[in-house]
Amino acid sequence: MPRVNLPDFPWDTIAEDIALAKSFPGGACDLSVGTPVDPTPEIGQRRFGEASNAHGYPTVWGTVALHEAIINYMTMRWSARDLGERNVAPAIGTKELVAWLPTLLGLGPDDTVVVPTIAYPTYEVGAAMVGARVIKASHPGELAGEKPALIWTNSPSNPTGRIDSADETRAWIQYARDVGAILAADECYGEFGWQGEVHSIMDHRLNSGSVEGLLGVYSLSKRSNCAGYRAGFMVGDDTLVMTLVGLRKHLGMMMPTPVQVAMVALLGDQSHVENQREIYLARRTQLSQGLTHAGFTIDDSEGGLYLWATRGEPGRVTAHWFATQGIIVAPGDFYGTAGENHVRIALTATNRDIAEAVSRLA
């Protein structure tokens, strides 16, 4: 029998509401999960197909071409400086890296992992896998006297959409260095900032020109609509990255060659990202207006692919009400008790479903 005690899978706890929404005349509008519904850019599909004769094993560290593509992207888009191939490596989707990082770092019951107060649950699951102690914090000032081994930040946040300011990002970097912790920043939603500038811990202006002790986590799932490719990567401290690569070699964590080839093409093309931004912005505007007219308050939601909404009642009650209208949303308590009066509503639905959901709200 497994020795790890994990909570129930969140979505299983709202199975009745999901069934209720699906029984609505015309079917359900699913605004619960952040799964892209728009096509993977043609350039990615084409390069994936061209590389499909992948008869040999790929390397865990990835190809030189992929290293160069990641470095160029981080330099041009996120103001990183002086990155070399030892600073970067692929990951088989970022959830895999988030979940396994405490294990790969050799953490255990004597270690502390800091996660955001309202957060994607896999940060805490990864800590639970090794029995580490978890502390939830929104800023370093809440951690007086603590000596964490690993700190997670997430901006723009899933689920709230909050964007950390430049000063907040600097403060986390400085705090992690002061206490000797690894700072792992989940920046998977970075391309989607709607109100305010999104910052990266890889920005040389914020990290004093050094990536020591830092690990940025990135994904093409949202920016390039290729969640099915499991295309992620890490960037940061070269000693840390190479240690992780070495461990991952033993565990066979190899990204398929066609995915690596597609990643090179997709990271080199920013135009499809800008096109997708416009699509999400239109959906966000339409859904925000519909929710506001229906009496909801939208908090944070400055970036990312979700709206963090409330009408001043427990989120489970709100989620059930949505289900009676044939709309599936995620209760805020999926992401911690601090989110229990909110629901998370995804922009990752078709234009037709967004329009239909707004119609039902009206």
C-alpha positions as CSV (number, residue, x, y, z in Angstrom):
1,M,0.0,0.0,0.0
2,P,1.2,3.6,-0.7
3,R,2.8,5.3,2.3
4,V,2.1,8.8,1.1
5,N,-1.2,10.4,2.4
6,L,-2.5,12.8,-0.2
7,P,-5.8,14.6,-0.2
8,D,-8.7,13.6,-2.5
9,F,-8.2,14.7,-6.1
10,P,-10.0,18.1,-6.1
11,W,-12.2,17.5,-9.1
12,D,-13.6,14.3,-7.7
13,T,-15.2,16.3,-4.9
14,I,-17.5,18.2,-7.3
15,A,-18.6,15.3,-9.4
16,E,-22.2,15.9,-8.5
17,D,-22.1,19.5,-9.7
18,I,-20.3,18.5,-12.9
19,A,-23.1,15.9,-13.6
20,L,-25.7,18.6,-12.8
21,A,-24.2,21.1,-15.2
22,K,-23.9,18.4,-17.9
23,S,-27.7,17.7,-17.6
24,F,-28.5,21.4,-18.4
25,P,-30.4,21.8,-21.7
26,G,-27.7,22.3,-24.4
27,G,-25.0,20.7,-22.2
28,A,-22.4,22.2,-20.0
29,C,-20.1,25.2,-20.5
30,D,-16.9,24.0,-18.9
31,L,-15.0,26.9,-17.4
32,S,-13.3,24.9,-14.8
33,V,-10.0,23.6,-16.2
34,G,-7.2,25.6,-17.9
35,T,-6.9,23.3,-20.9
36,P,-6.3,25.1,-24.1
37,V,-9.0,24.6,-26.8
38,D,-7.5,26.6,-29.6
39,P,-5.2,24.8,-32.2
40,T,-1.5,24.2,-31.7
41,P,0.2,26.7,-34.0
42,E,0.9,25.1,-37.4
43,I,4.6,25.7,-37.2
44,G,4.7,23.5,-34.1
45,Q,2.6,20.8,-35.6
46,R,4.7,20.7,-38.8
47,R,8.0,20.4,-37.0
48,F,6.6,17.8,-34.7
49,G,5.6,15.7,-37.7
50,E,8.9,16.2,-39.5
51,A,10.7,14.8,-36.5
52,S,8.4,11.8,-36.0
53,N,11.0,9.3,-37.3
54,A,12.6,9.4,-33.8
55,H,14.1,5.9,-33.6
56,G,16.8,6.7,-31.1
57,Y,16.5,7.6,-27.4
58,P,16.5,11.4,-26.7
59,T,18.8,12.8,-24.0
60,V,17.5,14.0,-20.7
61,W,19.4,17.3,-21.0
62,G,17.9,18.0,-24.4
63,T,19.4,19.0,-27.7
64,V,21.8,21.9,-28.3
65,A,19.2,23.5,-30.6
66,L,16.7,23.4,-27.7
67,H,19.2,24.9,-25.3
68,E,19.8,27.8,-27.7
69,A,16.1,28.3,-28.3
70,I,15.4,28.5,-24.5
71,I,18.3,30.9,-23.9
72,N,17.3,33.2,-26.8
73,Y,13.7,33.2,-25.6
74,M,14.7,34.0,-22.0
75,T,17.1,36.7,-23.1
76,M,14.7,38.4,-25.6
77,R,11.5,38.0,-23.6
78,W,12.5,38.1,-19.9
79,S,15.7,40.1,-19.9
80,A,17.9,37.3,-18.7
81,R,21.6,37.7,-19.2
82,D,24.7,35.5,-19.5
83,L,22.8,32.2,-19.6
84,G,24.7,29.2,-21.0
85,E,23.5,25.7,-21.8
86,R,24.2,24.5,-18.3
87,N,21.5,26.9,-17.0
88,V,18.7,25.3,-19.0
89,A,17.0,21.9,-19.4
90,P,13.6,20.5,-20.6
91,A,10.9,19.2,-18.3
92,I,8.1,16.8,-19.3
93,G,5.5,19.3,-18.6
94,T,5.8,21.7,-15.7
95,K,3.5,19.8,-13.4
96,E,6.0,17.0,-13.4
97,L,8.8,19.3,-12.3
98,V,6.7,21.0,-9.6
99,A,5.6,17.7,-8.2
100,W,9.0,16.0,-8.2
101,L,11.3,18.9,-7.3
102,P,11.3,18.3,-3.5
103,T,12.1,14.6,-4.1
104,L,14.9,15.4,-6.6
105,L,16.3,17.9,-4.1
106,G,16.4,15.2,-1.4
107,L,14.1,17.1,1.0
108,G,12.4,15.2,3.8
109,P,10.5,15.6,7.1
110,D,13.2,17.9,8.6
111,D,12.7,20.4,5.7
112,T,10.3,23.3,5.2
113,V,8.7,24.2,1.9
114,V,7.0,27.6,1.4
115,V,4.1,27.8,-1.0
116,P,1.8,30.7,-1.8
117,T,-1.2,31.3,0.5
118,I,-3.6,30.6,-2.3
119,A,-2.0,28.2,-4.8
120,Y,-2.0,25.5,-7.3
121,P,-2.2,22.4,-5.1
122,T,0.7,20.5,-6.7
123,Y,3.3,22.6,-4.8
124,E,1.9,21.2,-1.6
125,V,1.5,17.7,-3.1
126,G,5.2,17.7,-4.0
127,A,6.1,18.6,-0.4
128,A,3.8,15.9,0.9
129,M,5.5,13.2,-1.2
130,V,8.6,13.7,0.9
131,G,6.9,14.5,4.2
132,A,8.2,18.0,4.3
133,R,6.6,20.7,6.4
134,V,4.6,23.3,4.5
135,I,4.2,26.9,5.3
136,K,1.9,29.2,3.3
137,A,3.0,32.8,2.9
138,S,2.2,35.7,0.6
139,H,5.4,37.7,1.3
140,P,8.7,37.2,3.1
141,G,7.6,39.2,6.1
142,E,5.4,36.3,7.2
143,L,8.4,34.0,7.6
144,A,10.3,35.6,10.4
145,G,12.5,32.9,12.2
146,E,11.9,30.3,9.5
147,K,14.7,28.5,7.5
148,P,12.9,27.0,4.5
149,A,14.8,24.8,2.0
150,L,12.5,25.5,-0.9
151,I,10.2,28.5,-1.7
152,W,7.6,28.5,-4.5
153,T,6.3,31.7,-6.0
154,N,3.8,31.9,-8.8
155,S,3.1,35.0,-10.9
156,P,0.7,35.6,-12.5
157,S,-1.0,33.4,-10.0
158,N,-3.0,30.3,-10.6
159,P,-5.8,30.7,-9.4
160,T,-6.0,34.4,-8.5
161,G,-4.3,36.0,-11.5
162,R,-2.4,38.3,-9.1
163,I,0.9,39.7,-10.5
164,D,3.9,40.2,-8.2
165,S,5.5,43.6,-8.5
166,A,9.1,44.2,-9.3
167,D,9.8,45.0,-5.7
168,E,8.0,41.9,-4.5
169,T,10.0,39.8,-6.9
170,R,13.3,41.4,-5.6
171,A,12.2,40.8,-2.0
172,W,11.6,37.0,-2.6
173,I,15.0,36.7,-4.3
174,Q,16.8,38.5,-1.5
175,Y,15.0,36.6,1.3
176,A,15.8,33.2,-0.4
177,R,19.4,34.1,-0.6
178,D,19.5,35.4,3.0
179,V,18.2,32.1,4.4
180,G,20.0,29.8,1.9
181,A,16.8,28.6,0.3
182,I,16.2,27.6,-3.4
183,L,13.6,30.0,-4.9
184,A,11.5,28.2,-7.5
185,A,9.3,30.6,-9.5
186,D,6.4,29.1,-11.5
187,E,6.1,31.6,-14.4
188,C,4.0,29.5,-16.7
189,Y,1.4,32.2,-17.2
190,G,3.9,35.0,-17.8
191,E,2.8,35.7,-21.4
192,F,-0.6,36.7,-20.2
193,G,-0.5,39.9,-18.2
194,W,-3.6,42.1,-18.6
195,Q,-3.1,44.8,-16.0
196,G,0.4,45.6,-15.0
197,E,3.8,44.2,-16.1
198,V,4.8,40.6,-15.5
199,H,8.3,40.2,-14.0
200,S,10.6,37.2,-14.1
201,I,13.1,36.1,-11.5
202,M,15.5,35.7,-14.4
203,D,15.4,39.4,-15.2
204,H,19.0,40.6,-14.5
205,R,17.6,43.9,-13.2
206,L,15.9,42.1,-10.4
207,N,18.4,39.3,-9.5
208,S,21.5,41.5,-9.3
209,G,22.8,39.9,-12.5
210,S,23.0,36.4,-10.9
211,V,20.8,33.3,-11.0
212,E,22.5,31.7,-8.0
213,G,19.9,29.8,-6.0
214,L,17.1,30.5,-8.5
215,L,15.0,28.2,-10.6
216,G,12.5,29.5,-13.1
217,V,9.8,27.0,-14.3
218,Y,8.2,27.6,-17.7
219,S,5.7,25.9,-20.0
220,L,4.5,26.1,-23.6
221,S,1.1,24.6,-22.8
222,K,-0.6,27.9,-22.4
223,R,1.5,30.3,-24.6
224,S,1.5,27.8,-27.6
225,N,-1.6,25.7,-27.0
226,C,0.3,22.5,-26.8
227,A,-0.6,21.0,-23.4
228,G,-0.7,17.6,-25.0
229,Y,3.0,17.9,-25.9
230,R,4.1,18.2,-22.3
231,A,6.6,20.9,-23.3
232,G,8.2,22.6,-20.3
233,F,11.6,23.7,-19.2
234,M,13.6,25.0,-16.4
235,V,16.1,27.9,-16.2
236,G,18.4,28.9,-13.4
237,D,21.4,28.2,-11.2
238,D,23.8,26.1,-13.3
239,T,24.8,23.8,-10.4
240,L,21.2,23.2,-9.5
241,V,20.1,22.6,-13.1
242,M,22.9,20.2,-13.8
243,T,22.2,18.3,-10.5
244,L,18.6,17.9,-11.5
245,V,19.6,16.8,-15.0
246,G,21.9,14.2,-13.5
247,L,19.2,12.8,-11.2
248,R,16.6,12.8,-14.1
249,K,19.0,10.7,-16.2
250,H,18.7,7.9,-13.6
251,L,14.9,8.2,-13.6
252,G,14.5,8.2,-17.4
253,M,12.8,11.7,-17.6
254,M,13.4,12.1,-21.3
255,M,11.4,14.5,-23.4
256,P,10.5,12.9,-26.8
257,T,12.6,14.2,-29.7
258,P,9.6,15.4,-31.8
259,V,8.5,17.6,-28.8
260,Q,11.9,19.1,-28.5
261,V,12.0,19.9,-32.2
262,A,8.5,21.5,-32.0
263,M,9.6,23.5,-28.9
264,V,12.5,25.1,-30.9
265,A,10.2,26.3,-33.5
266,L,7.5,27.6,-31.1
267,L,10.0,29.4,-28.8
268,G,11.4,31.1,-31.8
269,D,8.0,32.5,-32.9
270,Q,6.4,35.2,-30.7
271,S,3.7,36.1,-33.3
272,H,1.4,33.2,-32.4
273,V,1.6,34.2,-28.8
274,E,0.5,37.7,-29.5
275,N,-2.4,36.3,-31.6
276,Q,-3.5,34.0,-28.7
277,R,-3.3,37.0,-26.3
278,E,-5.8,38.8,-28.4
279,I,-8.2,35.8,-28.3
280,Y,-7.9,35.5,-24.6
281,L,-8.3,39.2,-24.0
282,A,-11.6,39.2,-26.0
283,R,-12.9,36.3,-24.0
284,R,-11.8,37.9,-20.7
285,T,-13.6,41.1,-21.5
286,Q,-16.8,39.4,-22.5
287,L,-16.8,37.1,-19.4
288,S,-15.8,39.8,-17.0
289,Q,-18.7,42.0,-18.2
290,G,-21.1,39.1,-17.9
291,L,-20.0,38.2,-14.4
292,T,-20.1,41.9,-13.2
293,H,-23.6,42.3,-14.6
294,A,-24.7,39.1,-12.8
295,G,-23.5,40.6,-9.4
296,F,-20.1,39.1,-9.0
297,T,-17.0,40.9,-7.8
298,I,-13.8,40.0,-9.7
299,D,-10.7,40.2,-7.5
300,D,-7.0,40.3,-8.6
301,S,-7.2,38.7,-12.1
302,E,-4.5,41.0,-13.4
303,G,-2.9,38.2,-15.4
304,G,-3.2,34.6,-16.3
305,L,-6.1,32.7,-17.8
306,Y,-8.6,32.8,-15.0
307,L,-11.0,35.2,-13.3
308,W,-11.1,35.1,-9.5
309,A,-14.7,35.9,-8.7
310,T,-16.9,36.0,-5.6
311,R,-20.4,37.1,-4.5
312,G,-19.6,37.0,-0.8
313,E,-20.5,33.4,0.0
314,P,-18.7,30.0,0.2
315,G,-17.3,29.1,-3.2
316,R,-18.8,25.7,-3.0
317,V,-22.3,27.3,-2.9
318,T,-21.3,29.6,-5.8
319,A,-20.0,26.6,-7.8
320,H,-23.3,24.7,-7.2
321,W,-25.3,27.8,-8.4
322,F,-23.2,27.9,-11.6
323,A,-23.9,24.2,-12.1
324,T,-27.6,24.9,-12.0
325,Q,-27.0,27.3,-14.9
326,G,-25.1,24.6,-16.8
327,I,-21.7,26.1,-16.1
328,I,-18.7,24.3,-14.4
329,V,-16.3,26.4,-12.4
330,A,-13.7,25.5,-9.7
331,P,-14.4,26.2,-6.0
332,G,-11.7,28.5,-4.5
333,D,-11.0,26.1,-1.7
334,F,-9.3,23.8,-4.2
335,Y,-6.4,26.3,-3.8
336,G,-6.4,26.7,0.0
337,T,-8.8,27.8,2.7
338,A,-7.9,31.5,2.0
339,G,-9.8,31.1,-1.3
340,E,-12.9,29.5,0.1
341,N,-15.2,32.4,-0.8
342,H,-14.2,32.6,-4.4
343,V,-14.5,30.5,-7.6
344,R,-11.9,30.2,-10.4
345,I,-13.4,30.7,-13.9
346,A,-11.2,29.8,-16.9
347,L,-10.9,31.7,-20.1
348,T,-9.8,28.5,-21.8
349,A,-13.1,27.7,-23.5
350,T,-14.3,28.2,-27.0
351,N,-15.8,31.6,-28.1
352,R,-19.1,29.8,-28.4
353,D,-19.0,28.4,-24.9
354,I,-17.9,31.8,-23.4
355,A,-20.8,33.5,-25.2
356,E,-23.2,30.8,-24.1
357,A,-22.0,31.1,-20.5
358,V,-22.5,34.8,-20.5
359,S,-26.0,34.3,-22.0
360,R,-26.9,32.0,-19.2
361,L,-25.5,34.4,-16.6
362,A,-27.8,37.1,-18.0
